[in-house]
Amino acid sequence: MKTLNPEHIRAVMDLINQGPFFKLLSMKVCEMGLGYAKVEVDLEEKHLNPFGGVHGGVYSSLIDTVTYWAIYCDMDEDSGLISLDVTVDNLAPVKSGHLVVEGKRIKAGRTVCLAEATVLDSKGKSLAFGTSKQMVTPGLQTISQAVAAMGYKALPPKFITEGA
């Protein structure tokens, strides 16, 4: 039986939180496990549309990100994922504050995975809901390729084999 290596998860979160797009949006993956991930962001002026509310693209990016990482832990060591689609339902407006985005894997298939996400404000009010389908891509867009592209140190193994 394979068990997630907590050292790998910590190292992956450190790596991805240093990524250029994560820095651009000031978002941070703060939790990740089998079938679950959590992303947080403090809203800034750069997240707003011309009308003063959160731009829909921010919700879309947050949902795409958290659903990817909610599925990641279920995948084999050298499998990548590519977003096939992202749906976003805006439920309530927001102009400022701290957002928490929770992603949950619905199905981890051999070729396509499905996850859902909810964007919450600091009081737990639902602001947006979305889903994403991810295509499993063994050997393509893998975490080891991200490590190489970012010049990051090698990561610990993703899984610990129990009884070995």
C-alpha positions as CSV (number, residue, x, y, z in Angstrom):
1,M,0.0,0.0,0.0
2,K,1.2,3.5,-0.9
3,T,1.0,6.4,1.5
4,L,1.6,10.0,0.7
5,N,5.0,11.3,1.8
6,P,4.4,14.5,4.0
7,E,7.9,15.7,3.1
8,H,7.0,15.6,-0.6
9,I,3.7,17.5,0.0
10,R,5.5,20.2,2.0
11,A,8.2,20.5,-0.8
12,V,5.6,20.7,-3.6
13,M,3.7,23.4,-1.8
14,D,6.9,25.4,-1.3
15,L,7.7,24.9,-5.0
16,I,4.4,25.9,-6.5
17,N,3.9,28.8,-4.2
18,Q,7.0,30.3,-5.7
19,G,5.6,30.0,-9.2
20,P,5.2,33.2,-11.3
21,F,1.5,32.9,-11.7
22,F,1.0,32.2,-8.0
23,K,3.0,35.3,-7.2
24,L,1.1,37.4,-9.7
25,L,-2.2,36.6,-8.1
26,S,-0.7,36.5,-4.5
27,M,-2.4,33.1,-4.0
28,K,-1.0,30.3,-1.8
29,V,-1.7,26.6,-1.7
30,C,-1.8,26.0,2.1
31,E,-3.2,22.4,2.3
32,M,-3.0,19.4,0.1
33,G,-3.9,15.7,0.6
34,L,-5.7,12.8,-1.0
35,G,-8.7,14.3,-2.8
36,Y,-8.4,17.8,-1.1
37,A,-6.6,21.1,-1.5
38,K,-7.0,24.6,-0.1
39,V,-5.8,27.8,-1.6
40,E,-6.0,31.3,0.1
41,V,-5.6,34.8,-1.2
42,D,-5.9,38.3,0.3
43,L,-7.7,40.4,-2.2
44,E,-5.9,43.4,-3.5
45,E,-6.6,46.1,-6.1
46,K,-5.0,44.0,-8.8
47,H,-7.8,41.4,-8.3
48,L,-10.6,43.8,-9.1
49,N,-12.5,44.5,-12.2
50,P,-13.2,48.1,-13.4
51,F,-16.5,48.1,-11.3
52,G,-14.6,47.4,-8.0
53,G,-15.6,43.8,-7.6
54,V,-13.4,40.7,-7.9
55,H,-12.7,39.9,-11.6
56,G,-14.3,36.6,-12.7
57,G,-10.9,35.5,-14.0
58,V,-9.6,35.5,-10.4
59,Y,-12.3,33.0,-9.4
60,S,-11.6,30.9,-12.5
61,S,-7.8,30.9,-11.7
62,L,-8.4,30.0,-8.1
63,I,-10.8,27.2,-9.0
64,D,-8.5,25.8,-11.7
65,T,-5.6,25.8,-9.3
66,V,-7.3,24.2,-6.3
67,T,-9.0,21.5,-8.3
68,Y,-5.7,20.6,-10.0
69,W,-4.0,20.2,-6.6
70,A,-7.0,18.3,-5.1
71,I,-6.4,15.7,-7.8
72,Y,-2.6,15.8,-7.8
73,C,-2.1,13.6,-4.7
74,D,-4.2,10.8,-6.3
75,M,-1.9,10.5,-9.3
76,D,1.1,8.3,-9.9
77,E,4.5,9.7,-9.2
78,D,5.3,10.9,-12.7
79,S,1.8,11.7,-14.0
80,G,0.9,15.2,-14.9
81,L,-2.5,16.9,-15.3
82,I,-3.8,19.3,-17.9
83,S,-7.1,21.3,-17.4
84,L,-9.7,20.3,-20.0
85,D,-12.3,22.8,-18.7
86,V,-13.2,25.0,-15.8
87,T,-16.7,26.1,-15.0
88,V,-17.4,29.0,-12.6
89,D,-20.7,30.0,-11.0
90,N,-20.5,33.4,-9.4
91,L,-22.8,33.4,-6.3
92,A,-22.1,36.7,-4.5
93,P,-20.0,39.8,-5.1
94,V,-17.0,40.7,-3.0
95,K,-14.7,43.7,-3.1
96,S,-12.1,43.0,-0.4
97,G,-11.0,40.5,2.3
98,H,-9.5,37.1,2.6
99,L,-10.7,34.3,0.4
100,V,-10.4,30.5,1.1
101,V,-10.9,28.1,-1.8
102,E,-11.5,24.5,-1.0
103,G,-11.1,21.9,-3.7
104,K,-12.4,18.3,-3.6
105,R,-11.7,15.4,-6.0
106,I,-14.9,13.9,-7.2
107,K,-13.4,11.2,-9.4
108,A,-9.9,10.2,-10.2
109,G,-10.0,8.2,-13.4
110,R,-7.2,6.7,-15.5
111,T,-7.5,9.4,-18.2
112,V,-9.8,12.1,-16.9
113,C,-10.4,13.4,-13.4
114,L,-13.2,15.6,-12.0
115,A,-13.0,18.0,-9.0
116,E,-15.1,20.8,-7.5
117,A,-14.3,23.9,-5.6
118,T,-16.0,26.5,-3.5
119,V,-14.7,30.1,-3.0
120,L,-15.5,31.3,0.5
121,D,-15.1,34.7,2.3
122,S,-13.6,35.0,5.7
123,K,-17.0,34.4,7.3
124,G,-17.6,31.2,5.3
125,K,-20.1,32.7,2.8
126,S,-20.0,31.0,-0.6
127,L,-18.9,33.5,-3.3
128,A,-18.3,31.1,-6.2
129,F,-18.6,27.4,-7.1
130,G,-16.9,25.6,-9.9
131,T,-15.7,22.3,-11.4
132,S,-12.8,21.2,-13.5
133,K,-12.0,18.2,-15.6
134,Q,-8.3,17.3,-15.7
135,M,-6.7,15.0,-18.3
136,V,-4.1,12.6,-16.8
137,T,-0.8,13.0,-18.8
138,P,1.8,10.5,-17.8
139,G,5.2,12.0,-18.5
140,L,3.8,15.4,-19.6
141,Q,3.6,18.5,-17.4
142,T,4.8,16.6,-14.3
143,I,6.1,17.9,-11.0
144,S,9.6,16.9,-11.9
145,Q,9.4,19.1,-15.0
146,A,8.2,22.0,-12.9
147,V,11.2,21.3,-10.6
148,A,13.6,21.5,-13.6
149,A,11.9,24.6,-15.1
150,M,12.1,26.5,-11.8
151,G,15.6,25.3,-11.0
152,Y,14.4,23.9,-7.7
153,K,16.0,21.2,-5.6
154,A,15.0,17.5,-6.2
155,L,11.8,16.6,-4.3
156,P,11.5,13.7,-1.9
157,P,9.5,10.7,-3.3
158,K,5.7,11.3,-3.5
159,F,4.8,8.0,-1.8
160,I,6.1,5.9,1.0
161,T,5.7,2.2,0.5
162,E,4.5,0.7,3.8
163,G,6.1,-2.5,4.9
164,A,9.2,-2.0,2.8
